[in-house]
Amino acid sequence: MKFTDSPVIDLQVRDSCLSIQQDNASFHVGTSVWPCSLVLAKFAERWAPPSPPTTNDDKTPYSDLLDFHSRRRRAIELGTGCGAAGMAFHLLGLQDLILTDISPVMPALKHNLKRNKPVLGKNLKTSILYWNNRDQITAVNPPFDVVIAADVVYIEESVGHLVGAMEALVADDGVVLLGYQLRSPEADKVFWEMCEEVFVIEKVPHQDLHPDYAYEETDVYVFRKKKNKN
Ligand SMILES: C[S@@+](CC[C@H](N)C(=O)[O-])C[C@H]1O[C@@H](n2cnc3c(N)ncnc32)[C@H](O)[C@@H]1O
């Protein structure tokens, strides 16, 4: 999918339709909706059980990963931008979710949360969180069972902080769900080198993405903390 400059992006999630307003003319990339967030959201929509699986027939290859009904999971999104992925995950059952970004992006995020309140049913929690800010990381009270992030790897200098924030936020038995697209070869190299130190990395096969939201350049990854990191 090419980046779309339509002022409003519609995202169907099961029976609900999110309507996300973006401002591509702004100086901040977070005021746009990026394809990775849609690919990640639609992957989750494809596989998340609509209710707690009770028999093996209800199970999918990703039902343990994406079953947000059987037990309450604490979740956080990093670099949420306009909130597309986070809002979709909330509709799929992630009730206890904090959407985070840098302060200049907050007005766009809050505007979109308000715009979608009739669909979401309530205002989701938001928090200003810069990846290099330890106080802000502590303030959201980790650990989290699920850390979501989409299209956040594009500045080489911030990659270390991003991986550090992921590591600090995710529980030892939690998961990071990442929508990824190569933006900068330098950032990409450092990011994967650092992630391999910290996480066991699983790439979702392309055939498991949502067929209408599967693009050659965009991937979904699942990270779990390594048990014995030396
Ligand atoms: C390309 S946008 C992706 C936005 C959204 N996840 C999406 O896919 O539509 C990258 C996001 O990361 C955020 N970001 C970049 N550097 C950050 C940092 N150091 N701390 C926190 N957020 C950051 C940006 O503000 C922006 O919202």
The ligand as a MOL file (V3000), in Angstrom:
LIG
                    3D

  0  0  0     0  0            999 V3000
M  V30 BEGIN CTAB
M  V30 COUNTS 27 29 0 0 0
M  V30 BEGIN ATOM
M  V30 1 C 6.1180 7.0700 11.2890 0
M  V30 2 S 5.2360 7.5620 12.7130 0 CHG=1
M  V30 3 C 4.1590 6.1740 12.9980 0
M  V30 4 C 2.9110 6.6000 13.7150 0
M  V30 5 C 1.9130 5.4630 13.9280 0
M  V30 6 N 2.4850 4.4090 14.7430 0
M  V30 7 C 1.4490 4.9080 12.6080 0
M  V30 8 O 1.9450 3.8400 12.1990 0
M  V30 9 O 0.5910 5.5250 11.9680 0 CHG=-1
M  V30 10 C 6.4550 7.3570 14.0350 0
M  V30 11 C 5.9190 7.7270 15.4060 0
M  V30 12 O 6.9520 7.5510 16.3790 0
M  V30 13 C 6.9740 8.6780 17.2330 0
M  V30 14 N 8.3290 8.8770 17.7750 0
M  V30 15 C 9.4640 9.1120 17.0710 0
M  V30 16 N 10.5110 9.2660 17.8780 0
M  V30 17 C 10.0280 9.1150 19.1490 0
M  V30 18 C 10.6440 9.1580 20.4320 0
M  V30 19 N 11.9540 9.3820 20.5730 0
M  V30 20 N 9.8610 8.9640 21.5040 0
M  V30 21 C 8.5350 8.7280 21.3600 0
M  V30 22 N 7.8920 8.6670 20.1750 0
M  V30 23 C 8.6380 8.8600 19.0680 0
M  V30 24 C 6.5700 9.8270 16.3220 0
M  V30 25 O 6.1240 10.9700 17.0390 0
M  V30 26 C 5.4830 9.1820 15.4840 0
M  V30 27 O 4.2250 9.2710 16.0540 0
M  V30 END ATOM
M  V30 BEGIN BOND
M  V30 1 1 1 2
M  V30 2 1 2 3
M  V30 3 1 2 10
M  V30 4 1 3 4
M  V30 5 1 4 5
M  V30 6 1 5 6
M  V30 7 1 5 7
M  V30 8 2 7 8
M  V30 9 1 7 9
M  V30 10 1 10 11
M  V30 11 1 11 12
M  V30 12 1 11 26
M  V30 13 1 12 13
M  V30 14 1 13 14
M  V30 15 1 13 24
M  V30 16 1 14 15
M  V30 17 1 14 23
M  V30 18 2 15 16
M  V30 19 1 16 17
M  V30 20 1 17 18
M  V30 21 2 17 23
M  V30 22 1 18 19
M  V30 23 2 18 20
M  V30 24 1 20 21
M  V30 25 2 21 22
M  V30 26 1 22 23
M  V30 27 1 24 25
M  V30 28 1 24 26
M  V30 29 1 26 27
M  V30 END BOND
M  V30 END CTAB
M  END
